[in-house]
Amino acid sequence: MDMRRLDRAVDREEAQSYLREATVGYLALAENNIPYAIPLHFVWHEQSIYFHCAPEGRKITILRQNPQCTFAVSFLDGIKSGGSACEYGTYYRSAIVEGVARFVSDAEEKLMALTALTEKHAQVPFSPVTAAGMAKTTVIAIDIVNISGKARRS
């Protein structure tokens, strides 16, 4: 086993901090055994990942058939230079979540998720989410099965 890979693993708390910090994540799904990945804005809140989307579309169709998913975030923190191509590398942080997607139907949870998403991404004062806005928005939670992370700092 390559020990260099093991020394880059981070604990669950650090991986969760990457999920709090990142603004874009990548949702990976499987449609008839064909991989499908999509970047999206999200929020890590109360030990789940939340995102919102239109009520129809490819990811909705796939998630209704198979809610198993993977979600990943990453950061490029710099380049490690060297004298030859093989000596170059990257400084990075990343987290990967394995989970099960769930359509949020509870109005209180949906409001909480939409408010948390807006707080994270708007970064300016905003009016509360309206009932009309909630009615036309699909909110999906990814309930976590496993979280792992890696970082290369030196």
Buried (B, 14 or more C-beta within 10 A) or exposed (E): EEEEEEEBEBEEEBBBBBBEEBEEBBBBBBBEEEEEEBEBBBBBBEEBBBBBBEEEEEBBEBBEEEBEBBBBBBBEEEEEEEEEEEEEEEBBBBBBBBBBBBBBEEEEBBBBBBBBBBEBEEEEEEEEBEEEEBEEBBBBBBEBEEBBBBBBEE
